[in-house]
Amino acid sequence: MTARDAPHEGAWVRCPVSGKRGYYTRADAKRARRQTRGRRGSPGAMTVYTCADCDYYHVGHMSQGTRRGNAPRPGHERGGEES
């Protein structure tokens, strides 16, 4: 499904593998990240990435290893995109 097929701005679907919200566009995922950031704190720990399982965009916490540079960013081990 492409961004133009999305029902409306901010729409999301549930990833069948992780159960996370999958956003149709990177812009929608970044908007969700900004909204989540205000409610839960820890602004630097959230990232937008392309899911290797469902090809939608997810918002999630980077692992401590990733933040320290000891592990790849989510999606990069399979050729995903960077936020």
C-alpha atoms as a printed R data frame, in Angstrom:
   type eleno elety resid chain resno      x      y      z
1  ATOM     1    CA   MET     A     1  0.000  0.000  0.000
2  ATOM     2    CA   THR     A     2  1.298  3.467 -0.802
3  ATOM     3    CA   ALA     A     3  0.811  6.806  0.933
4  ATOM     4    CA   ARG     A     4 -1.879  7.808 -1.545
5  ATOM     5    CA   ASP     A     5 -3.817  4.627 -0.650
6  ATOM     6    CA   ALA     A     6 -3.879  5.600  3.030
7  ATOM     7    CA   PRO     A     7 -7.424  6.289  4.242
8  ATOM     8    CA   HIS     A     8 -6.467  9.646  5.811
9  ATOM     9    CA   GLU     A     9 -3.518 11.513  7.268
10 ATOM    10    CA   GLY     A    10 -2.280  9.853 10.431
11 ATOM    11    CA   ALA     A    11 -3.940  6.532  9.623
12 ATOM    12    CA   TRP     A    12 -2.200  3.405 10.834
13 ATOM    13    CA   VAL     A    13 -2.488 -0.379 10.740
14 ATOM    14    CA   ARG     A    14 -1.280 -2.995 13.217
15 ATOM    15    CA   CYS     A    15  1.929 -4.848 12.256
16 ATOM    16    CA   PRO     A    16  1.100 -8.570 12.209
17 ATOM    17    CA   VAL     A    17  4.553 -9.488 13.569
18 ATOM    18    CA   SER     A    18  5.422 -6.886 16.224
19 ATOM    19    CA   GLY     A    19  1.943 -5.611 17.039
20 ATOM    20    CA   LYS     A    20  3.206 -2.029 16.746
21 ATOM    21    CA   ARG     A    21  1.341  0.686 14.903
22 ATOM    22    CA   GLY     A    22  2.456  0.860 11.281
23 ATOM    23    CA   TYR     A    23  2.113  4.275  9.641
24 ATOM    24    CA   TYR     A    24  1.614  4.641  5.898
25 ATOM    25    CA   THR     A    25  4.097  7.518  5.569
26 ATOM    26    CA   ARG     A    26  7.296  8.604  7.321
27 ATOM    27    CA   ALA     A    27  5.662 12.013  7.907
28 ATOM    28    CA   ASP     A    28  2.748 10.390  9.767
29 ATOM    29    CA   ALA     A    29  5.168  8.363 11.906
30 ATOM    30    CA   LYS     A    30  7.210 11.482 12.727
31 ATOM    31    CA   ARG     A    31  4.016 13.304 13.737
32 ATOM    32    CA   ALA     A    32  3.109 10.411 16.024
33 ATOM    33    CA   ARG     A    33  6.635 10.468 17.488
34 ATOM    34    CA   ARG     A    34  6.314 14.167 18.327
35 ATOM    35    CA   GLN     A    35  2.944 13.579 20.014
36 ATOM    36    CA   THR     A    36  4.231 10.573 21.958
37 ATOM    37    CA   ARG     A    37  7.338 12.446 23.017
38 ATOM    38    CA   GLY     A    38  5.263 15.067 24.800
39 ATOM    39    CA   ARG     A    39  3.313 12.498 26.791
40 ATOM    40    CA   ARG     A    40  6.029 10.059 27.770
41 ATOM    41    CA   GLY     A    41  9.290 12.026 27.889
42 ATOM    42    CA   SER     A    42 12.664 10.682 26.735
43 ATOM    43    CA   PRO     A    43 12.752 12.655 23.477
44 ATOM    44    CA   GLY     A    44 16.061 11.245 22.257
45 ATOM    45    CA   ALA     A    45 15.140  7.608 22.608
46 ATOM    46    CA   MET     A    46 12.402  7.408 19.964
47 ATOM    47    CA   THR     A    47 13.109  6.739 16.286
48 ATOM    48    CA   VAL     A    48 11.100  6.278 13.108
49 ATOM    49    CA   TYR     A    49 12.076  3.262 11.025
50 ATOM    50    CA   THR     A    50 10.772  1.070  8.217
51 ATOM    51    CA   CYS     A    51  9.668 -2.330  9.445
52 ATOM    52    CA   ALA     A    52 11.349 -5.221  7.615
53 ATOM    53    CA   ASP     A    53  8.246 -7.370  8.242
54 ATOM    54    CA   CYS     A    54  5.361 -5.156  7.105
55 ATOM    55    CA   ASP     A    55  7.101 -2.291  5.180
56 ATOM    56    CA   TYR     A    56  5.204  0.364  7.154
57 ATOM    57    CA   TYR     A    57  6.875  2.971  9.371
58 ATOM    58    CA   HIS     A    58  7.095  2.320 13.111
59 ATOM    59    CA   VAL     A    59  8.020  4.522 16.050
60 ATOM    60    CA   GLY     A    60 10.057  2.879 18.770
61 ATOM    61    CA   HIS     A    61 12.784  3.129 21.357
62 ATOM    62    CA   MET     A    62 16.315  2.537 20.202
63 ATOM    63    CA   SER     A    63 18.099 -0.111 22.202
64 ATOM    64    CA   GLN     A    64 20.912  0.952 24.471
65 ATOM    65    CA   GLY     A    65 23.363 -0.828 22.156
66 ATOM    66    CA   THR     A    66 22.134  1.144 19.168
67 ATOM    67    CA   ARG     A    67 22.383  4.453 21.048
68 ATOM    68    CA   ARG     A    68 25.963  3.592 22.006
69 ATOM    69    CA   GLY     A    69 26.848  2.570 18.443
70 ATOM    70    CA   ASN     A    70 27.268 -1.137 19.227
71 ATOM    71    CA   ALA     A    71 24.260 -2.321 17.221
72 ATOM    72    CA   PRO     A    72 22.638 -1.262 13.914
73 ATOM    73    CA   ARG     A    73 19.649  1.080 13.867
74 ATOM    74    CA   PRO     A    74 16.300 -0.703 13.452
75 ATOM    75    CA   GLY     A    75 15.815 -1.729  9.826
76 ATOM    76    CA   HIS     A    76 19.432 -1.075  8.767
77 ATOM    77    CA   GLU     A    77 20.528 -4.663  9.125
78 ATOM    78    CA   ARG     A    78 18.111 -5.441  6.281
79 ATOM    79    CA   GLY     A    79 18.646 -2.300  4.192
80 ATOM    80    CA   GLY     A    80 15.931 -0.156  5.845
81 ATOM    81    CA   GLU     A    81 15.740  3.628  5.863
82 ATOM    82    CA   GLU     A    82 17.109  6.090  8.385
83 ATOM    83    CA   SER     A    83 14.937  8.704 10.076
